[in-house]
Amino acid sequence: MPPAREHIHQFYLLRMAAAMVAQLIVGTVIAYMTPFLDKEPYHTSILSGHGWVQELLNGHPDRIKNELGMRKNVFCALVQELQACGLRDSKYIQLDEQVAIFLYTCVTGLSSRHVAERFQHSHMTIQKYVHHEIHSRSSLMT
């Protein structure tokens, strides 16, 4: 093979190797990034946490007692008392649901991940409101 053709052939092989390395890098980046960019929703139940609390409030009187550890009138009085003490709905979760998250966690002893499934929120949100309720109750007692 003449030197010019050999040089062209080597350049072609080098270019092909560079293209394969680039494809490998791009494929690796796509495989790594896809789970971050193409997320599948986790909490997809039709019944939201707020909907479940409303179902408890409007359903059979024994259900709210079994799930939250208190009767409807006591639950409603507790929510009203907490409102009178300055606690409010958050941007995404109403106060009655916040209280229900705390009570349900206390009554069942379930992990935040299980409570998150019941209320259709992330476990970090559940932990935030359980800690918030504990802190607000302890500050109300002093």
N, C-alpha and C positions, 0 to 999 in steps of 0.2 A: 504494500500500500504506500502510495507517495506520502511524503511528510505532511503536505497540506491536508490531504484527506484524513490522515491519522489524527491530525490536530482537530479537525472538524468532528471526527468521530468521538474523540475524548471530550470535547466540549459538549457534544450531544449527550454523552453518558453522564457527565457532570450535571448538566441541566436536568436530566431525568431523575438523578439522585436527589437533587435539590427539590424538585417537584414532589417526589415521594415523601421527603422529610416534611415539607410544608403541609402536605395532606395529612400526614400522621399528627402533626401538631394541631392543625385545625380540628381534626376528628377528636383528639383528646380533649381540647377545650370545649367542644360542643358536648361531648359525653359528660364532662364535669359540670358544665353550666346548665344543662337542660333541667335537672331537678329544681334549680333555683329560679329559673325563668318560667317554667311550665308547671306551676304548682296545681295539684289537685286538691280541691277543698276537702277538709276532713270532717267538719261538723256540718252535716247536710240534712239533719232531721227536719221534717216539716214543722214539728212542734218546738218552738224556741223556748228558752228558759222562762221568759216572761209569759209565754203562752201556757207553759206548764203551771206556773204560779197562779195564773188566772183560772186554769182548770181546777186547781186545788181549792181556790177561794169560792168557786161557783159549783163545785161538785159535792159529793157526799161529805157530810161533816166529819166522818171518821177518817177520811183520806188525809186531810191536812194534819190531823192529830198524829196519824201514823208516820207521815213523811217528815213533818217539821217539829213534832213533839209538843204541839200546842193547838188549842182550838182556834177556830177562825176569829172569834171576837178578841181573843188574847193577842193573836198575831196582828190584827188590825190596830189594836190599842198600842202594841209595841211600836209599830211603824209610825203611828201618829205621835207617840211620845218622842221617838228619835227625831222626827221632823221638828217638833217643838224645841228640841235641844240643838237644832241647827244643822242636822244632817240632811242632805239633799240627794236628788237623783244625780247620777254622773252623766257624762255626755252620752253613754251608750246603755247604761243599766239603771233602771229605776230603783228607788230605795226599797220597795217591797221585794224585788228580786235579789238585791244585795243581802237583805236580812234573811231571805229564804236560802241563799247560798250558804250563809254562815250556819243557820239552824240545821240544814240538811247535812252539812259536813259534821256538825256536832252529834246529831242523832245517829247517823249511819256509820261514822268513823271511816268512811271511804277515803281513798287517796284523792288528791286534787285532780288527777287525770280522770278518775271515774266520775267525780262531781262535774268536771268539765263536759263530759259526754252527756250527762243529764241536762245541764243548762245550756249546752251548745256554745260554750266559750272556750278559749284556750286555758290550759292549766295555769298559765302565768296570771291570767285575769282572775281565775278562781282564788289563787293564792293571795293576790293583791286585795281582794274584797274580804277574804277571811281575816287577813292581818288588819285590814282597815276596821272591820267590825270589832275585833278584839281591842284595838287601840282606842276606838271611839267609846266603847263600853267602859274601859278602864279609866278614861279621862272623865266620863260622866259620873263615875263613882267617887271621884276625889273632890 
